Amino acid sequence: MTDPTLAPLPLPAGIRSRQVDNGRDLSVHLLEAGFETPGRPCVLLLHGLPELAYSWRKVMLPLAEAGYHVIAPDQRGYGRTTGWQQGYDAGLDEFRLLSLVDDAVALLTVLGHDSVAAVVGHDFGSPVAAWWALTRPDVFRSIVLMSAPFAGPPAAAAPGAAEAMRQLLDGLAALQPARKHYQWYYSGPEANANMQHAPQGLHAFLRAYYHHKSADWPQNRPFKLAAMSAAELA
């Protein structure tokens, strides 16, 4: 069932929205296309941050027309998927990448798929997809990584890595105005409240966020950093 307090999503004809119990304490919200014909090979689409399954709506129908059952879930911690622990002080173990792998396998089993033709991950969804393919090649047969390349399984930390990161963060804090690396900012207790209660409103904040990352902003001219330093990040 879909939460009756939430407005229906404005979806194109041929895409449906529903909640599915994945057997791992989650009620997973997902979008589907190509579901009318049983037995189709599956393509699984994984959104990034700050995105949702809804981000895939314009590519789902072409994939369904190509003969696939297309599934795009709101991942654990996102959107209309419920059952995960909320709050800054909640434990993080359920959000480990291998836990997200188990979420996907459980969801596919409930939906009647023992494998997928491809898993496509964008941004945050890219490393999730990579770990799926790495740990469960019996289920995830091929993979597409968008925006975030996969560096492979973690190696032992390089000597001095922790001190180098500390110096980087201290250097950002000493800038005028002070800065934070966005991943460290997002992991702090103030980030959620700052974004949810942005002075311009959440809708305007998210529009600006996407605009500044897009090719529609003329000043968005990416370049390779000369070094991972506070001055270069600034």
Phi and psi in degrees as GROMACS dihedral restraints (atoms count N, CA, C in turn):
[ dihedral_restraints ]
;  ai    aj    ak    al  type     phi  dphi    fc
    3     4     5     6     1   -93.5    20    10
    4     5     6     7     1   143.5    20    10
    6     7     8     9     1   -58.1    20    10
    7     8     9    10     1   118.6    20    10
    9    10    11    12     1   -68.2    20    10
   10    11    12    13     1   -14.0    20    10
   12    13    14    15     1   -82.0    20    10
   13    14    15    16     1   -10.6    20    10
   15    16    17    18     1   -99.5    20    10
   16    17    18    19     1   140.3    20    10
   18    19    20    21     1   -68.6    20    10
   19    20    21    22     1   144.7    20    10
   21    22    23    24     1   -59.7    20    10
   22    23    24    25     1   145.2    20    10
   24    25    26    27     1   -73.9    20    10
   25    26    27    28     1   140.6    20    10
   27    28    29    30     1   -78.9    20    10
   28    29    30    31     1    84.6    20    10
   30    31    32    33     1  -101.2    20    10
   31    32    33    34     1   147.6    20    10
   33    34    35    36     1   -63.8    20    10
   34    35    36    37     1   153.2    20    10
   36    37    38    39     1   -59.2    20    10
   37    38    39    40     1   135.8    20    10
   39    40    41    42     1   102.5    20    10
   40    41    42    43     1    -8.8    20    10
   42    43    44    45     1  -116.2    20    10
   43    44    45    46     1   129.2    20    10
   45    46    47    48     1  -115.3    20    10
   46    47    48    49     1   154.4    20    10
   48    49    50    51     1  -115.5    20    10
   49    50    51    52     1   134.4    20    10
   51    52    53    54     1  -157.1    20    10
   52    53    54    55     1   166.2    20    10
   54    55    56    57     1  -104.3    20    10
   55    56    57    58     1   137.3    20    10
   57    58    59    60     1  -132.6    20    10
   58    59    60    61     1   129.7    20    10
   60    61    62    63     1   -76.9    20    10
   61    62    63    64     1   117.9    20    10
   63    64    65    66     1   -91.0    20    10
   64    65    66    67     1     4.6    20    10
   66    67    68    69     1    76.9    20    10
   67    68    69    70     1     7.3    20    10
   69    70    71    72     1  -124.7    20    10
   70    71    72    73     1    39.7    20    10
   72    73    74    75     1    69.4    20    10
   73    74    75    76     1    11.3    20    10
   75    76    77    78     1  -111.8    20    10
   76    77    78    79     1   139.1    20    10
   78    79    80    81     1   -99.5    20    10
   79    80    81    82     1   101.4    20    10
   81    82    83    84     1   -85.8    20    10
   82    83    84    85     1   124.6    20    10
   84    85    86    87     1   -86.3    20    10
   85    86    87    88     1   129.5    20    10
   87    88    89    90     1  -140.1    20    10
   88    89    90    91     1   156.4    20    10
   90    91    92    93     1  -107.8    20    10
   91    92    93    94     1   144.5    20    10
   93    94    95    96     1  -135.5    20    10
   94    95    96    97     1   145.2    20    10
   96    97    98    99     1  -138.7    20    10
   97    98    99   100     1   151.8    20    10
   99   100   101   102     1    74.3    20    10
  100   101   102   103     1    19.9    20    10
  102   103   104   105     1   -82.2    20    10
  103   104   105   106     1   -11.8    20    10
  105   106   107   108     1   -69.3    20    10
  106   107   108   109     1   -25.4    20    10
  108   109   110   111     1  -108.9    20    10
  109   110   111   112     1   110.8    20    10
  111   112   113   114     1   -64.5    20    10
  112   113   114   115     1   154.8    20    10
  114   115   116   117     1    84.3    20    10
  115   116   117   118     1     4.7    20    10
  117   118   119   120     1   -72.7    20    10
  118   119   120   121     1   148.9    20    10
  120   121   122   123     1   -65.6    20    10
  121   122   123   124     1   152.7    20    10
  123   124   125   126     1  -104.0    20    10
  124   125   126   127     1   141.2    20    10
  126   127   128   129     1  -120.5    20    10
  127   128   129   130     1   127.7    20    10
  129   130   131   132     1  -109.1    20    10
  130   131   132   133     1   128.0    20    10
  132   133   134   135     1  -113.8    20    10
  133   134   135   136     1   126.3    20    10
  135   136   137   138     1  -115.3    20    10
  136   137   138   139     1   119.9    20    10
  138   139   140   141     1   -75.7    20    10
  139   140   141   142     1   167.9    20    10
  141   142   143   144     1  -107.2    20    10
  142   143   144   145     1  -157.7    20    10
  144   145   146   147     1  -115.5    20    10
  145   146   147   148     1   132.3    20    10
  147   148   149   150     1   -98.2    20    10
  148   149   150   151     1    87.5    20    10
  150   151   152   153     1  -130.3    20    10
  151   152   153   154     1  -179.9    20    10
  153   154   155   156     1  -142.5    20    10
  154   155   156   157     1   175.2    20    10
  156   157   158   159     1   -53.2    20    10
  157   158   159   160     1   -33.6    20    10
  159   160   161   162     1   -56.2    20    10
  160   161   162   163     1   -25.8    20    10
  162   163   164   165     1   -62.1    20    10
  163   164   165   166     1   -21.1    20    10
  165   166   167   168     1   -92.5    20    10
  166   167   168   169     1     2.2    20    10
  168   169   170   171     1   -59.9    20    10
  169   170   171   172     1   -28.4    20    10
  171   172   173   174     1   -85.2    20    10
  172   173   174   175     1   -11.5    20    10
  174   175   176   177     1  -107.6    20    10
  175   176   177   178     1    -8.0    20    10
  177   178   179   180     1   -70.1    20    10
  178   179   180   181     1   -43.0    20    10
  180   181   182   183     1   -66.8    20    10
  181   182   183   184     1   -43.2    20    10
  183   184   185   186     1   -58.7    20    10
  184   185   186   187     1   -37.4    20    10
  186   187   188   189     1   -67.5    20    10
  187   188   189   190     1   -38.8    20    10
  189   190   191   192     1   -64.9    20    10
  190   191   192   193     1   -39.0    20    10
  192   193   194   195     1   -65.4    20    10
  193   194   195   196     1   -24.0    20    10
  195   196   197   198     1   -81.5    20    10
  196   197   198   199     1    -2.4    20    10
  198   199   200   201     1   109.0    20    10
  199   200   201   202     1    14.4    20    10
  201   202   203   204     1  -107.8    20    10
  202   203   204   205     1   152.9    20    10
  204   205   206   207     1   -88.2    20    10
  205   206   207   208     1   112.6    20    10
  207   208   209   210     1  -102.9    20    10
  208   209   210   211     1   125.3    20    10
  210   211   212   213     1  -124.3    20    10
  211   212   213   214     1   127.5    20    10
  213   214   215   216     1  -129.7    20    10
  214   215   216   217     1   103.6    20    10
  216   217   218   219     1   -91.7    20    10
  217   218   219   220     1   152.4    20    10
  219   220   221   222     1   -74.4    20    10
  220   221   222   223     1   119.1    20    10
  222   223   224   225     1   -70.7    20    10
  223   224   225   226     1   165.5    20    10
  225   226   227   228     1   -51.9    20    10
  226   227   228   229     1   127.6    20    10
  228   229   230   231     1    94.0    20    10
  229   230   231   232     1    -3.8    20    10
  231   232   233   234     1  -122.4    20    10
  232   233   234   235     1   148.9    20    10
  234   235   236   237     1    56.5    20    10
  235   236   237   238     1  -131.7    20    10
  237   238   239   240     1   -95.5    20    10
  238   239   240   241     1     5.2    20    10
  240   241   242   243     1   -75.3    20    10
  241   242   243   244     1   131.0    20    10
  243   244   245   246     1  -125.8    20    10
  244   245   246   247     1   166.5    20    10
  246   247   248   249     1   113.2    20    10
  247   248   249   250     1   -11.9    20    10
  249   250   251   252     1   -88.8    20    10
  250   251   252   253     1   158.8    20    10
  252   253   254   255     1   -76.1    20    10
  253   254   255   256     1   131.6    20    10
  255   256   257   258     1  -103.2    20    10
  256   257   258   259     1   159.7    20    10
  258   259   260   261     1   107.9    20    10
  259   260   261   262     1   144.5    20    10
  261   262   263   264     1   -61.2    20    10
  262   263   264   265     1   -32.1    20    10
  264   265   266   267     1   -91.1    20    10
  265   266   267   268     1     3.7    20    10
  267   268   269   270     1   -68.7    20    10
  268   269   270   271     1   154.1    20    10
  270   271   272   273     1   -65.3    20    10
  271   272   273   274     1   152.5    20    10
  273   274   275   276     1  -103.1    20    10
  274   275   276   277     1    -5.1    20    10
  276   277   278   279     1   -57.7    20    10
  277   278   279   280     1   -35.7    20    10
  279   280   281   282     1   -69.0    20    10
  280   281   282   283     1   -14.3    20    10
  282   283   284   285     1   -99.9    20    10
  283   284   285   286     1     6.0    20    10
  285   286   287   288     1   -63.1    20    10
  286   287   288   289     1   151.9    20    10
  288   289   290   291     1   -59.6    20    10
  289   290   291   292     1   -36.8    20    10
  291   292   293   294     1   -70.7    20    10
  292   293   294   295     1   -26.6    20    10
  294   295   296   297     1   -68.2    20    10
  295   296   297   298     1   -37.9    20    10
  297   298   299   300     1   -67.5    20    10
  298   299   300   301     1   -32.6    20    10
  300   301   302   303     1   -59.9    20    10
  301   302   303   304     1   -47.4    20    10
  303   304   305   306     1   -62.6    20    10
  304   305   306   307     1   -36.4    20    10
  306   307   308   309     1   -57.4    20    10
  307   308   309   310     1   -46.1    20    10
  309   310   311   312     1   -67.3    20    10
  310   311   312   313     1   -45.3    20    10
  312   313   314   315     1   -62.2    20    10
  313   314   315   316     1   -41.7    20    10
  315   316   317   318     1   -63.4    20    10
  316   317   318   319     1   -41.9    20    10
  318   319   320   321     1   -64.1    20    10
  319   320   321   322     1   -44.8    20    10
  321   322   323   324     1   -60.9    20    10
  322   323   324   325     1   -40.0    20    10
  324   325   326   327     1   -61.0    20    10
  325   326   327   328     1   -45.0    20    10
  327   328   329   330     1   -61.5    20    10
  328   329   330   331     1   -35.9    20    10
  330   331   332   333     1   -84.3    20    10
  331   332   333   334     1    -0.5    20    10
  333   334   335   336     1    88.8    20    10
  334   335   336   337     1    19.2    20    10
  336   337   338   339     1  -112.3    20    10
  337   338   339   340     1   129.4    20    10
  339   340   341   342     1   -98.2    20    10
  340   341   342   343     1    -3.2    20    10
  342   343   344   345     1  -160.8    20    10
  343   344   345   346     1   166.0    20    10
  345   346   347   348     1  -125.5    20    10
  346   347   348   349     1   148.4    20    10
  348   349   350   351     1   -69.1    20    10
  349   350   351   352     1   -35.3    20    10
  351   352   353   354     1  -159.7    20    10
  352   353   354   355     1   146.6    20    10
  354   355   356   357     1  -116.6    20    10
  355   356   357   358     1   130.1    20    10
  357   358   359   360     1  -116.7    20    10
  358   359   360   361     1   122.3    20    10
  360   361   362   363     1  -119.9    20    10
  361   362   363   364     1   134.9    20    10
  363   364   365   366     1  -117.2    20    10
  364   365   366   367     1   133.6    20    10
  366   367   368   369     1    57.6    20    10
  367   368   369   370     1  -122.1    20    10
  369   370   371   372     1   -55.5    20    10
  370   371   372   373     1   -33.1    20    10
  372   373   374   375     1   -68.4    20    10
  373   374   375   376     1   -18.7    20    10
  375   376   377   378     1   -67.5    20    10
  376   377   378   379     1   -53.0    20    10
  378   379   380   381     1   -65.0    20    10
  379   380   381   382     1   -31.2    20    10
  381   382   383   384     1   -61.6    20    10
  382   383   384   385     1   -47.4    20    10
  384   385   386   387     1   -61.0    20    10
  385   386   387   388     1   -39.2    20    10
  387   388   389   390     1   -63.2    20    10
  388   389   390   391     1   -42.7    20    10
  390   391   392   393     1   -68.3    20    10
  391   392   393   394     1   -32.5    20    10
  393   394   395   396     1   -60.1    20    10
  394   395   396   397     1   -49.5    20    10
  396   397   398   399     1   -67.2    20    10
  397   398   399   400     1   -32.9    20    10
  399   400   401   402     1   -71.6    20    10
  400   401   402   403     1   -42.2    20    10
  402   403   404   405     1   -94.4    20    10
  403   404   405   406     1   -22.4    20    10
  405   406   407   408     1  -132.3    20    10
  406   407   408   409     1    63.0    20    10
  408   409   410   411     1   -64.8    20    10
  409   410   411   412     1   -17.3    20    10
  411   412   413   414     1   -70.0    20    10
  412   413   414   415     1   -22.0    20    10
  414   415   416   417     1  -103.3    20    10
  415   416   417   418     1   -46.6    20    10
  417   418   419   420     1  -101.4    20    10
  418   419   420   421     1   101.5    20    10
  420   421   422   423     1   -80.3    20    10
  421   422   423   424     1   -33.4    20    10
  423   424   425   426     1  -146.5    20    10
  424   425   426   427     1   164.7    20    10
  426   427   428   429     1  -145.1    20    10
  427   428   429   430     1   143.2    20    10
  429   430   431   432     1  -125.8    20    10
  430   431   432   433     1   125.1    20    10
  432   433   434   435     1  -111.6    20    10
  433   434   435   436     1   121.9    20    10
  435   436   437   438     1  -114.7    20    10
  436   437   438   439     1   130.1    20    10
  438   439   440   441     1    77.7    20    10
  439   440   441   442     1   -36.9    20    10
  441   442   443   444     1  -123.3    20    10
  442   443   444   445     1   104.9    20    10
  444   445   446   447     1   -68.7    20    10
  445   446   447   448     1   156.4    20    10
  447   448   449   450     1   -98.6    20    10
  448   449   450   451     1   126.0    20    10
  450   451   452   453     1   -88.5    20    10
  451   452   453   454     1    -0.7    20    10
  453   454   455   456     1    95.1    20    10
  454   455   456   457     1   175.8    20    10
  456   457   458   459     1   -58.5    20    10
  457   458   459   460     1   150.1    20    10
  459   460   461   462     1   -66.1    20    10
  460   461   462   463     1   137.7    20    10
  462   463   464   465     1   -96.9    20    10
  463   464   465   466     1   172.0    20    10
  465   466   467   468     1   -59.9    20    10
  466   467   468   469     1   140.7    20    10
  468   469   470   471     1   -59.4    20    10
  469   470   471   472     1   135.7    20    10
  471   472   473   474     1   -67.0    20    10
  472   473   474   475     1   145.8    20    10
  474   475   476   477     1   -56.1    20    10
  475   476   477   478     1   132.4    20    10
  477   478   479   480     1    83.3    20    10
  478   479   480   481     1     0.8    20    10
  480   481   482   483     1   -63.0    20    10
  481   482   483   484     1   -42.8    20    10
  483   484   485   486     1   -64.4    20    10
  484   485   486   487     1   -40.9    20    10
  486   487   488   489     1   -67.1    20    10
  487   488   489   490     1   -38.1    20    10
  489   490   491   492     1   -63.6    20    10
  490   491   492   493     1   -40.4    20    10
  492   493   494   495     1   -66.5    20    10
  493   494   495   496     1   -40.0    20    10
  495   496   497   498     1   -60.9    20    10
  496   497   498   499     1   -42.6    20    10
  498   499   500   501     1   -65.3    20    10
  499   500   501   502     1   -37.7    20    10
  501   502   503   504     1   -63.3    20    10
  502   503   504   505     1   -47.0    20    10
  504   505   506   507     1   -65.7    20    10
  505   506   507   508     1   -39.8    20    10
  507   508   509   510     1   -63.7    20    10
  508   509   510   511     1   -39.3    20    10
  510   511   512   513     1   -64.9    20    10
  511   512   513   514     1   -39.8    20    10
  513   514   515   516     1   -64.8    20    10
  514   515   516   517     1   -40.0    20    10
  516   517   518   519     1   -66.3    20    10
  517   518   519   520     1   -26.3    20    10
  519   520   521   522     1   -85.3    20    10
  520   521   522   523     1    -8.6    20    10
  522   523   524   525     1   -67.5    20    10
  523   524   525   526     1   158.4    20    10
  525   526   527   528     1  -117.2    20    10
  526   527   528   529     1   108.6    20    10
  528   529   530   531     1   -73.2    20    10
  529   530   531   532     1   160.5    20    10
  531   532   533   534     1   -63.8    20    10
  532   533   534   535     1   145.9    20    10
  534   535   536   537     1  -125.4    20    10
  535   536   537   538     1   164.8    20    10
  537   538   539   540     1  -134.8    20    10
  538   539   540   541     1   145.8    20    10
  540   541   542   543     1   -65.8    20    10
  541   542   543   544     1   137.3    20    10
  543   544   545   546     1   -61.5    20    10
  544   545   546   547     1   -33.5    20    10
  546   547   548   549     1   -68.4    20    10
  547   548   549   550     1   -36.1    20    10
  549   550   551   552     1   -71.8    20    10
  550   551   552   553     1   -36.9    20    10
  552   553   554   555     1   -62.4    20    10
  553   554   555   556     1   -47.3    20    10
  555   556   557   558     1   -61.0    20    10
  556   557   558   559     1   -27.2    20    10
  558   559   560   561     1   -84.9    20    10
  559   560   561   562     1    -1.0    20    10
  561   562   563   564     1   -91.7    20    10
  562   563   564   565     1   162.4    20    10
  564   565   566   567     1   -70.7    20    10
  565   566   567   568     1   -19.4    20    10
  567   568   569   570     1   -86.1    20    10
  568   569   570   571     1   -17.4    20    10
  570   571   572   573     1   -62.7    20    10
  571   572   573   574     1   -46.1    20    10
  573   574   575   576     1   -60.2    20    10
  574   575   576   577     1   -47.5    20    10
  576   577   578   579     1   -65.2    20    10
  577   578   579   580     1   -39.7    20    10
  579   580   581   582     1   -61.1    20    10
  580   581   582   583     1   -41.1    20    10
  582   583   584   585     1   -79.0    20    10
  583   584   585   586     1   -44.7    20    10
  585   586   587   588     1   -63.3    20    10
  586   587   588   589     1   -34.1    20    10
  588   589   590   591     1  -114.4    20    10
  589   590   591   592     1    37.9    20    10
  591   592   593   594     1   -58.8    20    10
  592   593   594   595     1   140.9    20    10
  594   595   596   597     1   -56.3    20    10
  595   596   597   598     1   -33.4    20    10
  597   598   599   600     1   -85.2    20    10
  598   599   600   601     1    -1.9    20    10
  600   601   602   603     1    95.2    20    10
  601   602   603   604     1   148.1    20    10
  603   604   605   606     1   -61.8    20    10
  604   605   606   607     1   -40.5    20    10
  606   607   608   609     1   -61.2    20    10
  607   608   609   610     1   -47.8    20    10
  609   610   611   612     1   -66.5    20    10
  610   611   612   613     1   -37.8    20    10
  612   613   614   615     1   -59.6    20    10
  613   614   615   616     1   -47.6    20    10
  615   616   617   618     1   -67.4    20    10
  616   617   618   619     1   -36.9    20    10
  618   619   620   621     1   -60.2    20    10
  619   620   621   622     1   -43.9    20    10
  621   622   623   624     1   -66.6    20    10
  622   623   624   625     1   -39.1    20    10
  624   625   626   627     1   -57.8    20    10
  625   626   627   628     1   -50.2    20    10
  627   628   629   630     1   -67.7    20    10
  628   629   630   631     1   -38.8    20    10
  630   631   632   633     1   -60.9    20    10
  631   632   633   634     1   -44.0    20    10
  633   634   635   636     1   -68.4    20    10
  634   635   636   637     1   -22.0    20    10
  636   637   638   639     1   -90.6    20    10
  637   638   639   640     1    -4.9    20    10
  639   640   641   642     1   -99.7    20    10
  640   641   642   643     1   170.1    20    10
  642   643   644   645     1   -77.2    20    10
  643   644   645   646     1    -6.2    20    10
  645   646   647   648     1   -75.4    20    10
  646   647   648   649     1   -18.4    20    10
  648   649   650   651     1   -90.3    20    10
  649   650   651   652     1   113.1    20    10
  651   652   653   654     1   -58.5    20    10
  652   653   654   655     1   -27.7    20    10
  654   655   656   657     1   -84.4    20    10
  655   656   657   658     1     1.6    20    10
  657   658   659   660     1   -82.7    20    10
  658   659   660   661     1    92.0    20    10
  660   661   662   663     1  -125.8    20    10
  661   662   663   664     1    85.8    20    10
  663   664   665   666     1   -60.2    20    10
  664   665   666   667     1   147.4    20    10
  666   667   668   669     1  -148.5    20    10
  667   668   669   670     1   158.3    20    10
  669   670   671   672     1   -76.4    20    10
  670   671   672   673     1   132.8    20    10
  672   673   674   675     1   -69.3    20    10
  673   674   675   676     1   139.5    20    10
  675   676   677   678     1   -73.7    20    10
  676   677   678   679     1   -26.9    20    10
  678   679   680   681     1  -162.6    20    10
  679   680   681   682     1   157.7    20    10
  681   682   683   684     1   -87.8    20    10
  682   683   684   685     1    78.0    20    10
  684   685   686   687     1  -131.2    20    10
  685   686   687   688     1   161.5    20    10
  687   688   689   690     1   -61.5    20    10
  688   689   690   691     1   -45.3    20    10
  690   691   692   693     1   -62.1    20    10
  691   692   693   694     1   -41.3    20    10
  693   694   695   696     1   -70.7    20    10
  694   695   696   697     1   -39.4    20    10
  696   697   698   699     1   -65.0    20    10
  697   698   699   700     1   -37.6    20    10
